[in-house]
Amino acid sequence: MVTLAKIGLGVAGVTLEFVQDALHAGEIRLLKTDFTIPARSVEMCTLVDVAPTAAAGAFMEMVKAEAEKEISNPEETGK
């Protein structure tokens, strides 16, 4: 979607964090709206009888830490 927006073929609704470089480079621009997009949630599921791999466990801890950081410091995350 971002690639299409870069070449002038429309608007892309994407997560701001994923397009910071393109914004700073002037490849795309932020469209200001008069509405806010509601917050979304992410759920993680694991198998009951199977321990997550080391990589999956590390990923879950990283997501959890980021979520806790956003809850405790929302002004730093821009949310």
CYANA upper distance limits for C-alpha pairs under 8 A (distance plus 0.5 A):
  1 MET  CA      5 ALA  CA      6.87
  1 MET  CA     11 VAL  CA      8.26
  1 MET  CA     12 ALA  CA      5.84
  1 MET  CA     13 GLY  CA      8.29
  2 VAL  CA      6 LYS  CA      6.58
  2 VAL  CA     11 VAL  CA      8.45
  2 VAL  CA     12 ALA  CA      6.23
  2 VAL  CA     14 VAL  CA      8.22
  3 THR  CA      7 ILE  CA      7.07
  4 LEU  CA      8 GLY  CA      6.89
  4 LEU  CA      9 LEU  CA      5.64
  4 LEU  CA     10 GLY  CA      7.06
  4 LEU  CA     11 VAL  CA      8.39
  4 LEU  CA     12 ALA  CA      8.34
  5 ALA  CA      9 LEU  CA      5.81
  5 ALA  CA     10 GLY  CA      5.61
  5 ALA  CA     11 VAL  CA      5.91
  5 ALA  CA     12 ALA  CA      6.57
  5 ALA  CA     28 ILE  CA      7.61
  6 LYS  CA     27 GLU  CA      6.53
  6 LYS  CA     28 ILE  CA      6.27
 14 VAL  CA     18 PHE  CA      7.92
 14 VAL  CA     19 VAL  CA      8.24
 15 THR  CA     19 VAL  CA      7.67
 16 LEU  CA     20 GLN  CA      6.96
 19 VAL  CA     23 LEU  CA      6.67
 20 GLN  CA     24 HIS  CA      6.63
 21 ASP  CA     25 ALA  CA      6.56
 22 ALA  CA     26 GLY  CA      6.69
 22 ALA  CA     27 GLU  CA      5.64
 22 ALA  CA     28 ILE  CA      6.45
 23 LEU  CA     27 GLU  CA      6.55
 23 LEU  CA     28 ILE  CA      5.81
 23 LEU  CA     29 ARG  CA      6.27
 23 LEU  CA     30 LEU  CA      7.84
 44 MET  CA     60 MET  CA      8.31
 46 THR  CA     50 VAL  CA      8.15
 46 THR  CA     51 ALA  CA      8.48
 46 THR  CA     52 PRO  CA      7.59
 47 LEU  CA     51 ALA  CA      7.90
 52 PRO  CA     56 ALA  CA      6.13
 52 PRO  CA     57 GLY  CA      6.27
 53 THR  CA     57 GLY  CA      6.56
 54 ALA  CA     58 ALA  CA      6.59
 55 ALA  CA     59 PHE  CA      6.62
 56 ALA  CA     60 MET  CA      6.65
 57 GLY  CA     61 GLU  CA      6.72
 58 ALA  CA     62 MET  CA      6.64
 59 PHE  CA     63 VAL  CA      6.72
 60 MET  CA     64 LYS  CA      6.58
 61 GLU  CA     65 ALA  CA      6.55
 62 MET  CA     66 GLU  CA      6.71
 63 VAL  CA     67 ALA  CA      6.66
 64 LYS  CA     68 GLU  CA      6.69
 65 ALA  CA     69 LYS  CA      6.62
 66 GLU  CA     70 GLU  CA      6.75
 67 ALA  CA     71 ILE  CA      6.76
 68 GLU  CA     72 SER  CA      6.68
 69 LYS  CA     73 ASN  CA      6.32
 69 LYS  CA     74 PRO  CA      8.16
 70 GLU  CA     74 PRO  CA      5.38
 70 GLU  CA     76 GLU  CA      8.14
 70 GLU  CA     77 THR  CA      6.63
 70 GLU  CA     79 LYS  CA      8.22
 73 ASN  CA     77 THR  CA      7.52
 74 PRO  CA     78 GLY  CA      6.87
 74 PRO  CA     79 LYS  CA      5.99
 75 GLU  CA     79 LYS  CA      6.88
